[in-house]
Protein backbone atom coordinates (compact mmCIF):
# COMPACT_ATOMS: atom_id res chain seq x y z
CA UNK A 1 0.00 0.00 0.00
CA UNK A 2 2.56 2.58 -1.18
CA UNK A 3 -0.13 5.26 -1.50
CA UNK A 4 -0.79 4.91 2.25
CA UNK A 5 2.86 5.48 3.10
CA UNK A 6 2.92 8.47 0.74
CA UNK A 7 -0.21 9.82 2.41
CA UNK A 8 1.32 9.46 5.86
CA UNK A 9 4.54 11.19 4.83
CA UNK A 10 2.54 14.16 3.56
CA UNK A 11 1.01 14.91 6.97
CA UNK A 12 2.93 17.62 8.85
CA UNK A 13 2.86 15.80 12.20
CA UNK A 14 4.33 12.56 10.82
CA UNK A 15 8.06 12.14 10.27
CA UNK A 16 9.56 9.33 8.18
CA UNK A 17 12.51 7.92 10.15
CA UNK A 18 12.72 4.51 8.49
CA UNK A 19 16.26 5.22 7.24
CA UNK A 20 17.40 7.00 10.40
CA UNK A 21 16.84 4.48 13.20
CA UNK A 22 19.43 1.86 14.25
CA UNK A 23 19.07 -1.46 12.42
CA UNK A 24 20.09 -5.05 13.08
CA UNK A 25 20.66 -8.25 11.12
CA UNK A 26 18.29 -9.47 8.40
CA UNK A 27 14.96 -8.05 7.29
CA UNK A 28 11.42 -8.28 8.60
CA UNK A 29 9.15 -10.80 6.92
CA UNK A 30 6.49 -9.29 4.69
CA UNK A 31 2.74 -8.91 5.14
CA UNK A 32 -0.04 -7.70 2.89
CA UNK A 33 -0.79 -4.08 3.92
CA UNK A 34 -4.27 -4.39 2.39
CA UNK A 35 -5.16 -7.05 4.97
CA UNK A 36 -4.19 -5.11 8.09
CA UNK A 37 -7.24 -5.13 10.38
CA UNK A 38 -6.40 -2.62 13.10
CA UNK A 39 -3.85 -0.88 15.29
CA UNK A 40 -2.30 -1.83 18.63
CA UNK A 41 -0.94 0.73 21.13
CA UNK A 42 2.20 -0.07 23.15
CA UNK A 43 4.27 1.67 25.79
CA UNK A 44 8.05 1.51 25.96
CA UNK A 45 8.02 0.48 29.66
CA UNK A 46 11.11 2.66 30.05
CA UNK A 47 12.21 6.28 29.75
CA UNK A 48 14.52 5.88 26.76
CA UNK A 49 13.93 7.51 23.40
CA UNK A 50 12.59 5.82 20.29
CA UNK A 51 16.20 5.58 19.15
CA UNK A 52 17.10 3.78 22.39
CA UNK A 53 14.30 1.27 21.79
CA UNK A 54 15.50 0.71 18.22
CA UNK A 55 19.07 0.24 19.46
CA UNK A 56 17.90 -2.30 22.02
CA UNK A 57 15.78 -4.22 19.52
CA UNK A 58 18.51 -4.30 16.87
CA UNK A 59 21.04 -5.75 19.32
CA UNK A 60 20.81 -8.90 21.50
CA UNK A 61 17.56 -8.61 23.46
CA UNK A 62 14.82 -10.60 25.19
CA UNK A 63 13.22 -11.40 21.80
CA UNK A 64 16.33 -12.47 19.90
CA UNK A 65 19.91 -13.32 20.88
CA UNK A 66 21.12 -12.11 17.48
CA UNK A 67 19.04 -8.95 17.40
CA UNK A 68 16.07 -7.94 15.28
CA UNK A 69 16.14 -6.11 11.93
CA UNK A 70 15.23 -2.91 13.76
CA UNK A 71 12.61 -1.38 16.03
CA UNK A 72 9.64 -3.73 16.35
CA UNK A 73 6.89 -1.15 15.72
CA UNK A 74 5.30 0.45 12.68
CA UNK A 75 4.87 3.85 14.36
CA UNK A 76 6.19 5.59 17.44
CA UNK A 77 5.11 8.75 19.25
CA UNK A 78 7.66 10.84 21.11
CA UNK A 79 6.78 12.56 24.38
CA UNK A 80 6.81 15.79 22.39
CA UNK A 81 3.95 14.44 20.27
CA UNK A 82 5.99 13.87 17.10
CA UNK A 83 4.68 10.85 15.17
CA UNK A 84 7.35 8.66 13.57
CA UNK A 85 6.91 6.20 10.71
CA UNK A 86 9.45 3.54 11.75
CA UNK A 87 8.82 0.63 9.37
CA UNK A 88 7.24 -0.04 5.99
CA UNK A 89 3.59 -1.01 6.26
CA UNK A 90 4.50 -4.17 4.34
CA UNK A 91 7.07 -5.11 7.01
CA UNK A 92 5.90 -7.52 9.73
CA UNK A 93 7.73 -6.51 12.93
CA UNK A 94 7.42 -8.57 16.11
CA UNK A 95 5.13 -6.08 17.80
CA UNK A 96 2.37 -8.10 19.42
CA UNK A 97 4.33 -11.34 19.85
CA UNK A 98 2.29 -14.49 19.45
CA UNK A 99 -0.42 -16.02 21.58
CA UNK A 100 -2.86 -18.89 21.44
CA UNK A 101 -5.25 -17.36 18.92
CA UNK A 102 -6.17 -17.95 15.31
CA UNK A 103 -4.32 -15.86 12.76
CA UNK A 104 -1.11 -13.86 12.90
CA UNK A 105 -1.39 -10.77 15.06
CA UNK A 106 1.85 -9.31 13.71
CA UNK A 107 0.55 -9.55 10.14
CA UNK A 108 -2.99 -8.42 10.95
CA UNK A 109 -2.26 -5.33 13.08
CA UNK A 110 0.02 -2.32 12.78
CA UNK A 111 1.60 -1.12 16.02
CA UNK A 112 2.28 2.24 17.63
CA UNK A 113 4.80 2.73 20.46
CA UNK A 114 4.44 5.57 22.99
CA UNK A 115 7.73 6.71 24.54
CA UNK A 116 7.66 6.35 28.33
CA UNK A 117 6.89 4.11 31.30
CA UNK A 118 3.28 4.43 32.37
CA UNK A 119 1.15 3.14 35.22
CA UNK A 120 -0.27 -0.27 34.40
CA UNK A 121 -0.86 -3.71 35.79
CA UNK A 122 2.24 -5.03 37.64
CA UNK A 123 4.14 -1.77 37.04
CA UNK A 124 5.59 -0.76 40.42
CA UNK A 125 8.46 1.50 39.37
CA UNK A 126 8.50 4.61 41.63
CA UNK A 127 9.56 6.65 38.59
CA UNK A 128 6.54 5.61 36.58
CA UNK A 129 4.57 8.36 34.85
CA UNK A 130 1.84 9.00 32.30
CA UNK A 131 1.70 9.74 28.57
CA UNK A 132 1.89 13.44 27.80
CA UNK A 133 -1.09 15.39 26.51
CA UNK A 134 0.85 15.84 23.26
CA UNK A 135 1.26 12.07 22.94
CA UNK A 136 -2.42 11.42 23.54
CA UNK A 137 -3.44 14.05 20.99
CA UNK A 138 -1.04 12.60 18.42
CA UNK A 139 -2.17 9.06 19.15
CA UNK A 140 -5.80 10.03 18.50
CA UNK A 141 -4.78 11.97 15.39
CA UNK A 142 -2.89 8.99 13.97
CA UNK A 143 -5.65 6.56 14.88
CA UNK A 144 -8.33 8.63 13.12
CA UNK A 145 -6.14 9.13 10.06
CA UNK A 146 -5.39 5.43 9.66
CA UNK A 147 -8.90 4.26 10.61
CA UNK A 148 -10.54 6.56 8.09
CA UNK A 149 -8.08 5.50 5.38
CA UNK A 150 -8.64 1.80 5.94
CA UNK A 151 -12.34 2.09 6.80
CA UNK A 152 -11.93 0.22 10.09
CA UNK A 153 -14.67 0.12 12.73
CA UNK A 154 -14.19 2.03 15.97
CA UNK A 155 -13.25 -1.12 17.90
CA UNK A 156 -10.25 -1.92 15.67
CA UNK A 157 -7.92 -0.17 18.15
CA UNK A 158 -6.36 -2.42 20.80
CA UNK A 159 -3.85 -2.34 23.61
CA UNK A 160 -0.94 -4.76 23.83
CA UNK A 161 -2.75 -6.12 26.89
CA UNK A 162 -5.32 -7.60 24.48
CA UNK A 163 -2.49 -9.75 23.12
CA UNK A 164 -1.12 -11.03 26.40
CA UNK A 165 1.02 -8.15 27.81
CA UNK A 166 -0.94 -6.92 30.88
CA UNK A 167 1.28 -3.90 31.65
CA UNK A 168 1.09 -2.48 28.15
CA UNK A 169 0.03 0.16 27.10
CA UNK A 170 -0.89 1.18 30.67
CA UNK A 171 -4.10 2.21 32.39
CA UNK A 172 -4.55 5.63 30.76
CA UNK A 173 -4.06 4.56 27.15
CA UNK A 174 -6.16 1.44 27.68
CA UNK A 175 -9.03 3.53 29.07
CA UNK A 176 -8.87 5.72 25.97
CA UNK A 177 -8.94 2.61 23.76
CA UNK A 178 -11.96 1.25 25.63
CA UNK A 179 -13.79 4.57 25.35
CA UNK A 180 -13.19 4.70 21.59
CA UNK A 181 -14.55 1.16 21.19
CA UNK A 182 -17.74 2.18 23.01
CA UNK A 183 -18.19 5.40 21.08
CA UNK A 184 -19.79 3.79 18.05
CA UNK A 185 -22.56 1.22 18.62
CA UNK A 186 -22.12 -2.05 16.74
CA UNK A 187 -25.09 -3.04 14.56
CA UNK A 188 -26.59 -6.44 15.30
CA UNK A 189 -27.40 -8.95 12.56
CA UNK A 190 -30.97 -7.68 12.22
CA UNK A 191 -29.75 -4.11 11.74
CA UNK A 192 -27.12 -5.24 9.22
CA UNK A 193 -29.77 -7.12 7.29
CA UNK A 194 -31.87 -3.96 7.17
CA UNK A 195 -28.91 -1.93 5.89
CA UNK A 196 -28.15 -4.56 3.23
CA UNK A 197 -31.78 -4.41 2.09
CA UNK A 198 -31.62 -0.61 1.89
CA UNK A 199 -28.36 -0.70 -0.07
CA UNK A 200 -29.79 -3.32 -2.42
CA UNK A 201 -32.96 -1.28 -2.86
CA UNK A 202 -30.83 1.72 -3.84
CA UNK A 203 -28.80 -0.35 -6.30
CA UNK A 204 -25.54 -0.56 -4.35
CA UNK A 205 -25.63 -4.13 -3.02
CA UNK A 206 -25.88 -7.21 -5.24
CA UNK A 207 -25.07 -10.00 -2.79
CA UNK A 208 -26.98 -12.12 -0.27
CA UNK A 209 -28.89 -10.38 2.50
CA UNK A 210 -27.49 -12.43 5.38
CA UNK A 211 -27.00 -10.03 8.28
CA UNK A 212 -23.20 -10.41 8.12
CA UNK A 213 -21.14 -7.25 7.64
CA UNK A 214 -18.35 -8.25 5.26
CA UNK A 215 -16.26 -6.72 2.44
CA UNK A 216 -19.12 -6.67 -0.10
CA UNK A 217 -21.39 -4.84 2.34
CA UNK A 218 -18.63 -2.34 3.11
CA UNK A 219 -17.91 -1.77 -0.59
CA UNK A 220 -21.61 -1.08 -1.17
CA UNK A 221 -21.65 1.37 1.73
CA UNK A 222 -18.59 3.17 0.35
CA UNK A 223 -20.31 3.45 -3.04
CA UNK A 224 -23.36 4.93 -1.28
CA UNK A 225 -21.19 7.44 0.62
CA UNK A 226 -19.47 8.48 -2.60
CA UNK A 227 -22.84 8.87 -4.33
CA UNK A 228 -24.12 11.03 -1.46
CA UNK A 229 -20.92 13.12 -1.39
CA UNK A 230 -20.31 12.48 2.30
CA UNK A 231 -17.11 11.40 4.07
CA UNK A 232 -16.02 8.11 2.50
CA UNK A 233 -15.12 5.93 5.49
CA UNK A 234 -16.83 2.61 4.85
CA UNK A 235 -17.98 2.77 8.47
CA UNK A 236 -21.60 2.11 9.31
CA UNK A 237 -21.95 5.00 11.74
CA UNK A 238 -25.13 6.65 12.93
CA UNK A 239 -24.94 9.54 10.47
CA UNK A 240 -24.56 7.25 7.47
CA UNK A 241 -27.33 4.98 8.71
CA UNK A 242 -29.68 7.94 9.04
CA UNK A 243 -28.93 9.19 5.54
CA UNK A 244 -29.33 5.67 4.14
CA UNK A 245 -32.75 5.27 5.76
CA UNK A 246 -33.77 8.69 4.43
CA UNK A 247 -32.66 7.83 0.86
CA UNK A 248 -34.35 4.43 0.94
CA UNK A 249 -37.55 6.07 2.18
CA UNK A 250 -37.58 8.43 -0.82
CA UNK A 251 -36.96 5.46 -3.09
CA UNK A 252 -40.03 3.75 -1.66
CA UNK A 253 -42.14 6.84 -2.32
CA UNK A 254 -40.87 7.07 -5.90
CA UNK A 255 -41.80 3.44 -6.57
CA UNK A 256 -45.41 3.80 -5.46
C-alpha positions in Angstrom: 0.0 0.0 0.0 2.6 2.6 -1.2 -0.1 5.3 -1.5 -0.8 4.9 2.3 2.9 5.5 3.1 2.9 8.5 0.7 -0.2 9.8 2.4 1.3 9.5 5.9 4.5 11.2 4.8 2.5 14.2 3.6 1.0 14.9 7.0 2.9 17.6 8.9 2.9 15.8 12.2 4.3 12.6 10.8 8.1 12.1 10.3 9.6 9.3 8.2 12.5 7.9 10.2 12.7 4.5 8.5 16.3 5.2 7.2 17.4 7.0 10.4 16.8 4.5 13.2 19.4 1.9 14.3 19.1 -1.5 12.4 20.1 -5.0 13.1 20.7 -8.2 11.1 18.3 -9.5 8.4 15.0 -8.1 7.3 11.4 -8.3 8.6 9.2 -10.8 6.9 6.5 -9.3 4.7 2.7 -8.9 5.1 0.0 -7.7 2.9 -0.8 -4.1 3.9 -4.3 -4.4 2.4 -5.2 -7.0 5.0 -4.2 -5.1 8.1 -7.2 -5.1 10.4 -6.4 -2.6 13.1 -3.9 -0.9 15.3 -2.3 -1.8 18.6 -0.9 0.7 21.1 2.2 -0.1 23.1 4.3 1.7 25.8 8.1 1.5 26.0 8.0 0.5 29.7 11.1 2.7 30.0 12.2 6.3 29.8 14.5 5.9 26.8 13.9 7.5 23.4 12.6 5.8 20.3 16.2 5.6 19.1 17.1 3.8 22.4 14.3 1.3 21.8 15.5 0.7 18.2 19.1 0.2 19.5 17.9 -2.3 22.0 15.8 -4.2 19.5 18.5 -4.3 16.9 21.0 -5.8 19.3 20.8 -8.9 21.5 17.6 -8.6 23.5 14.8 -10.6 25.2 13.2 -11.4 21.8 16.3 -12.5 19.9 19.9 -13.3 20.9 21.1 -12.1 17.5 19.0 -8.9 17.4 16.1 -7.9 15.3 16.1 -6.1 11.9 15.2 -2.9 13.8 12.6 -1.4 16.0 9.6 -3.7 16.3 6.9 -1.2 15.7 5.3 0.5 12.7 4.9 3.9 14.4 6.2 5.6 17.4 5.1 8.8 19.3 7.7 10.8 21.1 6.8 12.6 24.4 6.8 15.8 22.4 3.9 14.4 20.3 6.0 13.9 17.1 4.7 10.8 15.2 7.3 8.7 13.6 6.9 6.2 10.7 9.4 3.5 11.8 8.8 0.6 9.4 7.2 0.0 6.0 3.6 -1.0 6.3 4.5 -4.2 4.3 7.1 -5.1 7.0 5.9 -7.5 9.7 7.7 -6.5 12.9 7.4 -8.6 16.1 5.1 -6.1 17.8 2.4 -8.1 19.4 4.3 -11.3 19.9 2.3 -14.5 19.5 -0.4 -16.0 21.6 -2.9 -18.9 21.4 -5.3 -17.4 18.9 -6.2 -18.0 15.3 -4.3 -15.9 12.8 -1.1 -13.9 12.9 -1.4 -10.8 15.1 1.8 -9.3 13.7 0.6 -9.5 10.1 -3.0 -8.4 10.9 -2.3 -5.3 13.1 0.0 -2.3 12.8 1.6 -1.1 16.0 2.3 2.2 17.6 4.8 2.7 20.5 4.4 5.6 23.0 7.7 6.7 24.5 7.7 6.4 28.3 6.9 4.1 31.3 3.3 4.4 32.4 1.1 3.1 35.2 -0.3 -0.3 34.4 -0.9 -3.7 35.8 2.2 -5.0 37.6 4.1 -1.8 37.0 5.6 -0.8 40.4 8.5 1.5 39.4 8.5 4.6 41.6 9.6 6.7 38.6 6.5 5.6 36.6 4.6 8.4 34.8 1.8 9.0 32.3 1.7 9.7 28.6 1.9 13.4 27.8 -1.1 15.4 26.5 0.8 15.8 23.3 1.3 12.1 22.9 -2.4 11.4 23.5 -3.4 14.1 21.0 -1.0 12.6 18.4 -2.2 9.1 19.2 -5.8 10.0 18.5 -4.8 12.0 15.4 -2.9 9.0 14.0 -5.7 6.6 14.9 -8.3 8.6 13.1 -6.1 9.1 10.1 -5.4 5.4 9.7 -8.9 4.3 10.6 -10.5 6.6 8.1 -8.1 5.5 5.4 -8.6 1.8 5.9 -12.3 2.1 6.8 -11.9 0.2 10.1 -14.7 0.1 12.7 -14.2 2.0 16.0 -13.3 -1.1 17.9 -10.3 -1.9 15.7 -7.9 -0.2 18.1 -6.4 -2.4 20.8 -3.9 -2.3 23.6 -0.9 -4.8 23.8 -2.7 -6.1 26.9 -5.3 -7.6 24.5 -2.5 -9.7 23.1 -1.1 -11.0 26.4 1.0 -8.1 27.8 -0.9 -6.9 30.9 1.3 -3.9 31.7 1.1 -2.5 28.1 0.0 0.2 27.1 -0.9 1.2 30.7 -4.1 2.2 32.4 -4.6 5.6 30.8 -4.1 4.6 27.1 -6.2 1.4 27.7 -9.0 3.5 29.1 -8.9 5.7 26.0 -8.9 2.6 23.8 -12.0 1.2 25.6 -13.8 4.6 25.4 -13.2 4.7 21.6 -14.5 1.2 21.2 -17.7 2.2 23.0 -18.2 5.4 21.1 -19.8 3.8 18.1 -22.6 1.2 18.6 -22.1 -2.0 16.7 -25.1 -3.0 14.6 -26.6 -6.4 15.3 -27.4 -9.0 12.6 -31.0 -7.7 12.2 -29.7 -4.1 11.7 -27.1 -5.2 9.2 -29.8 -7.1 7.3 -31.9 -4.0 7.2 -28.9 -1.9 5.9 -28.2 -4.6 3.2 -31.8 -4.4 2.1 -31.6 -0.6 1.9 -28.4 -0.7 -0.1 -29.8 -3.3 -2.4 -33.0 -1.3 -2.9 -30.8 1.7 -3.8 -28.8 -0.4 -6.3 -25.5 -0.6 -4.3 -25.6 -4.1 -3.0 -25.9 -7.2 -5.2 -25.1 -10.0 -2.8 -27.0 -12.1 -0.3 -28.9 -10.4 2.5 -27.5 -12.4 5.4 -27.0 -10.0 8.3 -23.2 -10.4 8.1 -21.1 -7.3 7.6 -18.3 -8.2 5.3 -16.3 -6.7 2.4 -19.1 -6.7 -0.1 -21.4 -4.8 2.3 -18.6 -2.3 3.1 -17.9 -1.8 -0.6 -21.6 -1.1 -1.2 -21.6 1.4 1.7 -18.6 3.2 0.4 -20.3 3.5 -3.0 -23.4 4.9 -1.3 -21.2 7.4 0.6 -19.5 8.5 -2.6 -22.8 8.9 -4.3 -24.1 11.0 -1.5 -20.9 13.1 -1.4 -20.3 12.5 2.3 -17.1 11.4 4.1 -16.0 8.1 2.5 -15.1 5.9 5.5 -16.8 2.6 4.8 -18.0 2.8 8.5 -21.6 2.1 9.3 -22.0 5.0 11.7 -25.1 6.6 12.9 -24.9 9.5 10.5 -24.6 7.2 7.5 -27.3 5.0 8.7 -29.7 7.9 9.0 -28.9 9.2 5.5 -29.3 5.7 4.1 -32.7 5.3 5.8 -33.8 8.7 4.4 -32.7 7.8 0.9 -34.4 4.4 0.9 -37.6 6.1 2.2 -37.6 8.4 -0.8 -37.0 5.5 -3.1 -40.0 3.7 -1.7 -42.1 6.8 -2.3 -40.9 7.1 -5.9 -41.8 3.4 -6.6 -45.4 3.8 -5.5 
